Amino acid sequence: MPVTAATVAVGGRWRELEEENSALRSELESCRRESGVAQASLRCAQDGLEKASLLEEQLQAELNNKFTEVASLKASVTASRCSFEEVTLACSVSHQHKEELRAQRDVLVTECEQLSEVLQVAESQASKWKVVAASSEQKVSLEHSHRESAEARIKHVVAELAAAKGRLEHRGTHVDLLLREKERLWGQLA
């Protein structure tokens, strides 16, 4: 009977070992599954990290491009300011020239009136002053052509001023649009 007791004792222990072995197998299988899930999660995380790294590189490149664009826009604004100052100076000079031409025109008008009076006197004394009248008429005609030439120059300068003003307004609108686009892009980057 002692053999039976030993067999039962070994058999009971055997069952415990089998149950422990079964429990350990289940736990091992569960650990393997968790390990597989963890490895899949790790692969997903690594893929996500690679994608984030690529996205960061792309965003950095875009940011560098935007910095370049901003520098270009600043240079454009500076050039536009210089052009505006040049046009303003040209307008000022043109205005002074216009005032001088007006003064000359007023002088010419006064001279023309005086010459008309002289011409009337000359007509009354036509026989005596025929040579003087012809000379005065030539002078009046020459001054009139100078005045017309001056007026044509004034019209030309005014047209150039209008064209320059239109170009400046277009550049200002273009610069405003570029600044708005820059602010929108900065807003997106923020």
GIURDA-V913358 format. One record per residue. N is the residue number from 0. SS is DSSP state (@ for helix, = for strand, . for the rest). PHI is phi in whole degrees, -180 to 180 (* if undefined). OMEGA is omega in radians with two decimals (none if undefined). Layout:
<<N SS PHI OMEGA> <N SS PHI OMEGA>>
This chain:
<<0 . * 3.10> <1 @ -60 3.12> <2 @ -68 -3.13> <3 @ -64 3.13> <4 @ -61 3.14> <5 @ -67 3.12> <6 @ -65 3.14> <7 @ -65 -3.13> <8 @ -65 3.11> <9 @ -67 3.13> <10 @ -62 3.11> <11 @ -65 3.13> <12 @ -68 3.11> <13 @ -60 3.13> <14 @ -62 3.12> <15 @ -61 3.12> <16 @ -65 3.10> <17 @ -63 3.14> <18 @ -65 3.11> <19 @ -64 3.12> <20 @ -61 3.12> <21 @ -63 3.13> <22 @ -64 3.12> <23 @ -66 3.09> <24 @ -62 3.12> <25 @ -61 -3.13> <26 @ -65 3.09> <27 @ -63 3.12> <28 @ -62 3.12> <29 @ -63 3.11> <30 @ -65 3.10> <31 @ -63 3.11> <32 @ -62 3.12> <33 @ -62 3.10> <34 @ -63 3.11> <35 @ -63 3.11> <36 @ -64 -3.14> <37 @ -64 3.11> <38 @ -66 3.10> <39 @ -64 3.09> <40 @ -62 3.11> <41 @ -63 3.10> <42 @ -61 3.11> <43 @ -62 -3.14> <44 @ -65 3.12> <45 @ -65 3.09> <46 @ -61 3.11> <47 @ -61 3.12> <48 @ -65 3.10> <49 @ -64 3.11> <50 @ -63 3.12> <51 @ -63 3.12> <52 @ -65 3.10> <53 @ -63 3.12> <54 @ -63 3.11> <55 @ -63 3.11> <56 @ -63 3.12> <57 @ -63 -3.14> <58 @ -64 3.11> <59 @ -65 3.10> <60 @ -63 3.11> <61 @ -62 3.12> <62 @ -62 3.09> <63 @ -62 3.09> <64 @ -61 -3.13> <65 @ -66 3.08> <66 @ -62 3.09> <67 @ -63 3.14> <68 @ -63 3.13> <69 @ -63 3.12> <70 @ -62 3.11> <71 @ -64 3.12> <72 @ -64 3.10> <73 @ -62 3.11> <74 @ -63 3.13> <75 @ -64 3.12> <76 @ -64 3.12> <77 @ -62 3.11> <78 @ -64 3.12> <79 @ -65 3.11> <80 @ -63 3.12> <81 @ -61 3.13> <82 @ -62 3.14> <83 @ -62 3.12> <84 @ -64 3.11> <85 @ -64 3.13> <86 @ -66 3.10> <87 @ -62 3.10> <88 @ -63 3.12> <89 @ -62 3.11> <90 @ -64 3.13> <91 @ -63 3.11> <92 @ -63 3.13> <93 @ -63 3.12> <94 @ -64 3.10> <95 @ -62 3.13> <96 @ -63 3.12> <97 @ -63 3.12> <98 @ -64 3.10> <99 @ -63 3.12> <100 @ -65 3.08> <101 @ -63 3.12> <102 @ -61 3.10> <103 @ -63 3.12> <104 @ -63 3.12> <105 @ -62 3.09> <106 @ -62 3.14> <107 @ -65 3.11> <108 @ -64 3.11> <109 @ -62 3.10> <110 @ -61 -3.14> <111 @ -63 3.10> <112 @ -64 3.12> <113 @ -63 -3.14> <114 @ -67 3.08> <115 @ -64 3.10> <116 @ -63 3.11> <117 @ -61 -3.14> <118 @ -65 3.11> <119 @ -63 3.10> <120 @ -64 -3.12> <121 @ -67 3.12> <122 @ -67 3.11> <123 @ -68 3.10> <124 . -112 -3.01> <125 @ -53 -3.07> <126 @ -66 -3.09> <127 @ -81 -3.01> <128 @ -115 -3.08> <129 @ -59 -3.12> <130 @ -68 -3.13> <131 @ -66 -3.13> <132 @ -65 3.13> <133 @ -63 3.12> <134 @ -64 3.13> <135 @ -65 3.12> <136 @ -63 3.08> <137 @ -62 -3.14> <138 @ -63 3.14> <139 @ -64 3.13> <140 @ -62 3.12> <141 @ -64 3.12> <142 @ -65 3.10> <143 @ -64 3.12> <144 @ -67 3.07> <145 @ -64 3.14> <146 @ -65 3.11> <147 @ -62 3.10> <148 @ -63 3.11> <149 @ -64 3.12> <150 @ -64 3.10> <151 @ -64 3.09> <152 @ -63 3.11> <153 @ -61 3.13> <154 @ -61 3.13> <155 @ -63 3.13> <156 @ -64 3.11> <157 @ -63 3.11> <158 @ -64 3.10> <159 @ -63 3.10> <160 @ -62 3.14> <161 @ -63 3.12> <162 @ -65 3.12> <163 @ -64 3.11> <164 @ -62 3.11> <165 @ -61 3.11> <166 @ -64 3.12> <167 @ -65 3.12> <168 @ -63 3.12> <169 @ -64 3.13> <170 @ -64 3.11> <171 @ -60 3.12> <172 @ -65 -3.13> <173 @ -64 3.12> <174 @ -63 3.10> <175 @ -60 -3.13> <176 @ -64 3.13> <177 @ -66 3.11> <178 @ -66 3.09> <179 @ -64 3.13> <180 @ -63 3.11> <181 @ -62 3.14> <182 @ -63 3.12> <183 @ -64 3.14> <184 @ -67 3.08> <185 @ -63 3.10> <186 @ -62 3.12> <187 @ -68 -3.13> <188 @ -70 3.14> <189 . -71 none>>
